[in-house]
Amino acid sequence: MNTRKRVGTALLCGLLASSALTACSSSETAAPAAGGSEPVTLDYWLWDDNQLASYQACADAFAAANPGITVKITQTAWAQYWQNLTTQLAAGEAPDVWTNQVSYYPQFVSSQQILDIQPYVDAEKVDLAQYQDGLADLWTKDGKRYGLPKDWDTEAVVYNSDMLAKAGVKPEELAELTWNPQDGGAFEQVIAKLTVDDKGRNGLDPAFDKDNVKIYGYQPEWNDGSQGQNGWGELAAANGWTYLDKNPWGTQYKYDDPKLIETIAWYKALTDKGFAPRFDKQSTLGIDAVMNSGKAALTIAGSWTINTYLGEGAEQKFALAPLPVGPVGSRKSAINGLSDAIWAGTKNKDAAWKWVKYLGSSACQDVVGGNAVVFPAIKTATEKALAAHKAKGRDVQVYVDYTKTPGGTFLLPITEHGTEISQIVQDSLQAVILGQIEPAEALQKANQQVNGLFG
């Protein structure tokens, strides 16, 4: 899943949520204003600290344009965010509006905790065509709509430029890479060339020592839930695999498909050859920290990491390349988007809708794009984000190119039981990479468990 894991400015609400379950009421209002009207304070939650400044600017502009409505933003880190939200919903004290993600929102729909905004969208004739293709459809079920798109992300190869040059690999070579699950294609050849043992021999040298690796050619992501968004999902899709019988809202997963099994087997072989770190030997640091430490040459990462790898805080010189072309004859990137959900229990539905509509408008998304953190959902705001990155000397076009190619993107799975499925599949894949079970057996068992959840 998309783990844009970013602790926040209002941690107090989270602490209260895990103890007394009090005080964070979404219906908080200020003292009556002159003239007898009651101004409203909307609670709005998000998890990404990199985007806090952008949305605070949106909140300030919104308040100026809507006298009597104030937005109070609470930002907490990813894991705590969902824990707090679940607790607050159970207590009937949820925020008026929160940032939503596709892996979590089906449970809010089935629990009737999230407001259908389609009547508002119809009444105000919101232009859904302004958004990146397919994003508006993510948030609908049975004629109801549960959010407007706010941003999107795709995946790319992130590589260490100095390591690439030292290995004699030209950047333009990465733009032409192919991959297959049998021998890894040109992609594996580059990974092998970038892998270096403690004697300075690369992975193509017959004397290469896989047990004493100094720099790994590839740093995989194995805490990627049921989606494989940061690597195996893209390669499996480029091998012809799809998650479900239909998406969104399918009921039969395909984790036992040979196209996925052979993709995971390739990942395991990459580890066995010493070109990627063994799971039980991986650093406890996150992938971005490993890449910044110079212990790995390339990885696959989402566009939400642009500032991590291309920003001023990067400790290595990084650049981007497109994903390799797979057996289907094209590149495939997952495209994921976020939205803003309105709590069904809020006492401020109309005010909350005004805020959600503003978040989904160019007035806010142009601000987000101009700050060059993520790609906004509105197409014209995406162009502003590209221009802002270019002004900072960053070439991030590869992330956008998939959206301009027919069939270049695919949706992450949206179904019931998302969190349960994520754990089942992740546990299965980690057992494979640890050598405890063969890929076919592991994924067949996982698929039975997953589909068994649907009855």
VOGU-3710 file (C-alpha; in Angstrom, 3 decimals, decimal comma):
1> mntrkrvgta> 0,000/0,000/0,000  0,798/3,565/-0,304  2,565/4,228/3,014  3,267/7,923/2,791  4,392/7,481/6,378  5,060/10,845/7,812  4,688/13,469/14,729  2,344/16,020/14,485  1,205/19,403/15,687  -1,733/18,106/17,724
11> llcgllassa> -0,650/14,847/19,304  -2,890/15,574/22,262  -5,941/14,244/20,407  -4,191/10,938/19,783  -3,186/10,595/23,413  -6,721/11,301/24,567  -8,098/8,865/22,015  -6,014/6,006/23,401  -6,880/6,736/27,020  -9,982/8,642/28,031
21> ltacssseta> -11,615/8,701/24,572  -12,661/12,278/25,155  -12,179/15,887/24,163  -11,530/15,640/20,390  -15,112/16,268/19,433  -15,571/16,954/15,758  -18,470/19,258/16,583  -16,283/21,738/18,450  -17,506/25,290/17,938  -16,134/28,655/18,876
31> apaaggsepv> -17,962/31,223/21,004  -20,928/32,876/19,296  -19,898/35,651/16,949  -21,328/39,131/16,950  -24,854/39,070/15,636  -25,664/35,725/17,218  -24,241/33,396/14,544  -22,153/30,443/15,700  -18,848/30,002/13,911  -17,799/26,406/13,294
41> tldywlwddn> -14,406/24,818/13,831  -13,833/21,770/11,669  -11,365/19,111/12,774  -9,261/17,916/9,836  -6,727/15,088/10,132  -3,780/14,192/7,908  -0,598/12,126/8,323  2,008/13,643/6,005  4,161/16,271/7,721  5,622/17,243/4,339
51> qlasyqacad> 2,186/18,430/3,254  1,146/20,135/6,473  2,315/23,587/5,351  0,433/23,320/2,047  -2,832/22,367/3,702  -2,446/24,976/6,414  -2,186/27,547/3,630  -5,356/26,071/2,085  -7,111/26,181/5,466  -6,177/29,851/5,961
61> afaaanpgit> -7,427/30,791/2,489  -10,603/28,779/2,995  -11,333/30,508/6,303  -10,841/33,886/4,683  -13,302/32,977/1,922  -15,813/31,403/4,335  -16,249/33,674/7,369  -17,419/31,704/10,365  -15,717/28,419/9,385  -12,277/27,609/10,768
71> vkitqtawaq> -10,246/24,463/10,063  -8,086/22,979/12,816  -5,494/20,573/11,394  -4,149/17,596/13,329  -1,155/15,773/11,833  0,127/12,489/13,241  2,432/9,826/11,841  1,029/7,043/9,654  0,614/4,130/12,102  -0,689/6,265/14,949
81> ywqnlttqla> -2,989/8,106/12,558  -5,034/5,029/11,698  -5,008/3,743/15,254  -6,325/7,052/16,541  -8,907/7,348/13,797  -10,279/3,859/14,427  -10,490/4,569/18,150  -12,214/7,911/17,675  -14,740/6,492/15,239  -15,628/3,737/17,699
91> ageapdvwtn> -16,080/6,378/20,397  -18,279/8,565/18,194  -15,753/11,396/18,397  -14,137/11,328/14,965  -12,786/14,342/13,085  -15,201/16,065/10,748  -12,911/15,393/7,804  -9,898/13,145/7,401  -7,442/12,189/4,675  -8,473/8,796/3,333
101> qvsyypqfvs> -6,577/5,956/1,655  -7,869/3,156/-0,559  -6,772/0,303/1,712  -8,764/1,675/4,629  -11,830/3,335/3,204  -13,875/0,193/2,363  -14,145/-0,561/6,085  -15,544/2,936/6,679  -18,072/2,400/3,893  -19,241/-0,966/5,216
111> sqqildiqpy> -19,506/0,495/8,735  -21,472/3,492/7,423  -18,988/5,840/9,053  -18,353/7,923/5,959  -20,703/10,375/4,273  -22,025/9,937/0,745  -21,216/13,251/-0,970  -22,808/12,450/-4,331  -25,864/14,651/-3,584  -23,520/17,603/-2,964
121> vdaekvdlaq> -21,493/16,814/-6,097  -24,684/16,704/-8,184  -26,186/19,828/-6,658  -23,051/21,892/-7,222  -22,117/20,270/-10,522  -18,532/19,487/-9,518  -16,468/18,789/-12,630  -15,109/15,269/-12,153  -13,369/15,348/-15,536  -10,807/17,824/-14,187
131> yqdgladlwt> -9,108/15,048/-12,248  -6,491/12,597/-13,441  -8,241/9,795/-15,304  -9,688/7,082/-13,079  -9,111/8,809/-9,749  -12,687/9,979/-9,216  -13,939/6,410/-9,711  -11,854/5,125/-6,816  -14,224/6,653/-4,296  -17,570/5,337/-5,555
141> kdgkryglpk> -19,719/2,307/-4,761  -23,313/1,517/-5,677  -23,968/5,032/-6,940  -22,573/6,683/-3,838  -19,424/8,811/-3,657  -17,153/9,014/-0,637  -14,537/11,568/-1,606  -13,028/13,866/-4,227  -9,494/13,138/-5,454  -6,751/15,190/-3,812
151> dwdteavvyn> -3,511/13,787/-5,238  -1,935/10,781/-6,937  1,326/8,889/-7,116  3,145/6,479/-9,401  6,435/4,555/-9,168  9,904/4,873/-10,692  13,420/3,518/-10,361  15,511/5,628/-7,985  19,256/5,161/-8,511  22,538/6,405/-7,080
161> sdmlakagvk> 24,105/8,457/-9,894  27,690/8,081/-8,668  27,374/4,313/-8,340  25,876/4,105/-11,808  28,777/6,086/-13,283  31,369/4,002/-11,405  29,821/0,826/-12,806  29,977/2,225/-16,325  26,205/2,271/-16,799  24,818/5,267/-18,662
171> peelaeltwn> 21,551/6,848/-17,441  19,995/6,450/-20,881  20,491/2,691/-20,591  18,073/2,643/-17,666  15,404/4,198/-19,834  15,545/1,167/-22,139  15,626/-1,654/-19,591  13,566/-4,788/-20,027  12,649/-7,392/-17,422  11,345/-10,942/-17,377
181> pqdggafeqv> 10,956/-13,417/-14,486  13,155/-16,103/-16,075  16,555/-14,392/-16,131  15,645/-10,850/-15,104  16,498/-9,411/-18,511  18,594/-6,260/-18,827  17,219/-5,069/-15,482  18,944/-7,895/-13,623  22,153/-7,361/-15,609  22,304/-3,752/-14,401
191> iakltvddkg> 21,477/-4,816/-10,837  24,292/-7,390/-10,947  26,718/-4,804/-12,323  25,847/-2,394/-9,517  26,294/-5,049/-6,810  29,806/-4,997/-5,324  31,409/-7,369/-2,825  34,015/-6,448/-0,210  36,817/-7,093/-2,731  35,347/-4,712/-5,282
201> rngldpafdk> 34,031/-7,406/-7,629  30,591/-6,904/-9,159  27,843/-9,468/-9,521  28,847/-10,362/-13,091  32,327/-11,461/-11,994  32,568/-15,273/-11,588  34,564/-14,637/-8,385  31,843/-12,437/-6,867  31,326/-13,289/-3,165  27,583/-13,191/-2,461
211> dnvkiygyqp> 28,178/-13,707/1,265  30,255/-10,560/1,670  28,445/-7,805/-0,202  29,423/-4,177/0,306  26,818/-2,568/-1,968  23,623/-4,263/-3,102  22,419/-3,540/-6,600  18,778/-3,527/-5,568  16,999/-2,730/-2,308  13,568/-4,426/-2,322
221> ewndgsqgqn> 10,506/-3,569/-0,243  9,062/-6,518/1,714  6,781/-4,555/4,045  4,471/-3,775/1,190  1,297/-5,501/2,295  -0,906/-7,144/-0,297  -0,168/-4,656/-3,063  3,565/-4,647/-3,723  3,242/-1,009/-4,707  6,967/-0,378/-4,342
231> gwgelaaang> 8,243/-3,087/-6,666  6,823/-6,551/-7,010  3,342/-5,300/-7,892  4,652/-3,316/-10,868  6,775/-6,164/-12,187  3,983/-8,696/-11,751  1,612/-6,380/-13,641  4,206/-6,047/-16,415  4,199/-9,854/-16,462  0,449/-9,908/-17,129
241> wtyldknpwg> -0,902/-10,333/-13,582  -3,928/-8,569/-12,094  -5,009/-8,557/-8,433  -8,704/-9,330/-8,790  -11,611/-10,554/-10,854  -12,632/-6,888/-11,015  -11,363/-3,703/-9,429  -12,683/-1,868/-7,498  -14,943/-4,031/-5,332  -13,961/-7,470/-6,585
251> tqykyddpkl> -14,335/-10,568/-4,428  -11,844/-13,047/-5,900  -8,132/-12,376/-5,618  -5,519/-14,009/-7,863  -2,485/-14,404/-5,648  -2,121/-17,994/-6,891  -1,640/-16,852/-10,508  1,592/-18,278/-12,044  2,423/-14,770/-13,319  2,748/-13,540/-9,733
261> ietiawykal> 4,382/-16,720/-8,451  7,222/-16,489/-10,975  7,678/-12,783/-10,213  8,128/-13,502/-6,512  10,434/-16,426/-7,373  12,618/-13,974/-9,317  12,830/-11,712/-6,287  13,859/-14,692/-4,176  16,526/-15,670/-6,737  17,844/-12,097/-6,732
271> tdkgfaprfd> 18,372/-12,408/-2,993  19,929/-15,883/-3,303  22,466/-14,515/-5,798  23,474/-11,765/-3,367  22,201/-8,926/-5,552  19,617/-7,897/-2,931  19,859/-8,179/0,871  18,390/-11,170/2,657  15,232/-10,234/4,520  16,574/-11,423/7,880
281> kqstlgidav> 19,767/-9,424/7,324  18,176/-6,196/6,158  18,789/-3,040/8,102  16,057/-1,993/10,500  16,292/1,404/8,827  13,783/2,343/6,192  14,654/1,931/2,515  15,297/5,644/2,039  17,794/5,565/4,944  19,549/2,534/3,430
291> mnsgkaalti> 19,782/4,257/0,059  21,086/7,440/1,672  23,722/5,429/3,549  25,151/4,201/0,242  24,467/0,528/0,986  22,286/0,008/-2,099  22,428/1,367/-5,638  18,808/1,411/-6,747  15,264/0,783/-5,611  11,689/1,348/-6,764
301> agswtintyl> 9,929/4,188/-4,979  6,781/6,287/-5,249  6,546/9,911/-6,270  5,790/10,901/-2,660  9,529/10,283/-1,995  10,732/12,915/-4,477  11,822/15,287/-1,732  13,540/12,436/0,124  15,772/11,552/-2,804  16,005/14,788/-4,776
311> gegaeqkfal> 15,627/17,316/-1,968  18,335/19,206/-0,113  18,470/16,602/2,671  19,561/13,745/0,399  22,978/12,369/1,403  23,702/10,820/-2,004  23,214/12,031/-5,544  20,067/10,340/-6,854  18,174/10,412/-10,122  15,074/8,756/-11,585
321> aplpvgpvgs> 14,443/6,293/-14,381  11,261/4,641/-15,659  10,294/1,140/-14,603  11,529/-1,623/-16,923  9,415/-2,942/-19,783  7,964/-6,346/-18,922  6,810/-9,357/-20,946  3,501/-7,639/-21,778  5,549/-5,208/-23,867  5,122/-2,110/-21,751
331> rksainglsd> 5,852/-0,523/-18,394  3,236/-0,748/-15,671  2,993/1,497/-12,629  0,451/1,404/-9,866  -1,414/4,682/-9,584  -2,822/5,497/-6,191  -4,711/8,496/-4,966  -6,005/9,946/-1,736  -9,242/11,730/-0,973  -10,824/13,550/1,952
341> aiwagtknkd> -13,631/11,793/3,828  -16,460/13,373/5,781  -17,495/11,583/8,971  -21,111/10,477/8,734  -21,630/11,548/12,353  -20,432/15,125/12,030  -22,814/17,848/13,183  -21,306/20,158/10,576  -22,042/18,340/7,310  -22,547/21,410/5,130
351> aawkwvkylg> -19,427/23,144/6,442  -17,442/19,919/6,076  -18,595/19,599/2,466  -17,467/23,170/1,741  -14,017/22,255/3,055  -13,866/19,000/1,085  -14,987/20,775/-2,060  -12,272/23,383/-1,510  -9,641/20,679/-0,984  -10,717/19,164/-4,292
361> ssacqdvvgg> -10,595/22,480/-6,151  -7,838/24,173/-8,113  -7,721/26,930/-5,481  -6,163/24,459/-3,028  -4,543/22,001/-5,407  -2,627/24,746/-7,204  -1,081/25,637/-3,822  -0,167/22,002/-3,218  1,316/21,700/-6,704  3,303/24,886/-6,337
371> navvfpaikt> 4,937/23,557/-3,180  6,253/20,539/-5,150  5,585/17,808/-2,605  3,020/15,566/-4,356  1,162/15,591/-7,666  -2,333/17,064/-7,203  -5,298/15,218/-8,686  -6,375/18,085/-10,948  -4,488/17,815/-14,222  -3,632/21,515/-14,478
381> atekalaahk> -2,319/21,487/-10,898  -0,075/18,529/-11,826  1,524/20,747/-14,465  2,171/23,355/-11,775  3,880/20,689/-9,669  6,079/19,677/-12,611  7,042/23,316/-13,182  7,820/23,789/-9,486  10,085/20,729/-9,470  11,812/21,900/-12,648
391> akgrdvqvyv> 12,455/25,288/-11,055  14,276/23,411/-8,294  16,377/21,508/-10,822  14,522/18,207/-10,447  13,596/16,032/-13,395  10,533/14,067/-12,249  8,819/13,634/-15,602  9,050/9,819/-15,437  6,372/9,741/-12,751  3,946/11,605/-15,012
401> dytktpggtf> 4,690/9,773/-18,256  2,788/6,635/-17,210  -0,416/8,666/-16,982  0,011/9,796/-20,583  0,430/6,258/-21,932  -2,680/4,116/-22,498  -2,521/1,170/-20,111  0,547/2,597/-18,370  -1,082/2,570/-14,942  -3,179/0,160/-12,913
411> llpitehgte> -5,248/0,587/-9,777  -4,342/-0,871/-6,415  -6,987/-3,303/-5,131  -10,038/-1,840/-3,433  -12,127/-4,421/-1,604  -13,526/-5,320/1,763  -11,099/-6,858/4,308  -8,186/-4,748/3,068  -6,165/-4,726/6,297  -6,644/-8,471/6,863
421> isqivqdslq> -5,602/-9,261/3,296  -2,550/-7,058/3,625  -1,280/-8,994/6,642  -1,963/-12,415/5,119  -0,086/-11,656/1,913  2,782/-9,821/3,564  3,356/-12,687/6,015  3,301/-15,136/3,121  5,846/-13,223/1,055  8,156/-12,698/3,996
431> avilgqiepa> 8,116/-16,462/4,628  9,125/-16,960/0,980  12,022/-14,537/1,103  13,221/-16,137/4,352  13,360/-19,467/2,542  10,721/-21,072/4,775  8,360/-22,010/1,940  8,336/-22,094/-1,847  6,564/-19,231/-3,673  3,876/-21,405/-5,275
441> ealqkanqqv> 2,855/-23,110/-2,048  2,917/-19,868/-0,064  0,825/-17,884/-2,513  -1,682/-20,679/-3,095  -2,264/-20,915/0,663  -2,475/-17,139/0,997  -4,974/-16,941/-1,850  -7,226/-19,503/-0,193  -7,134/-17,542/3,062  -7,805/-14,244/1,329
451> nglfg> -10,736/-15,464/-0,757  -12,112/-17,290/2,267  -12,710/-13,894/3,861  -15,434/-13,210/1,306  -17,455/-16,319/2,217
//
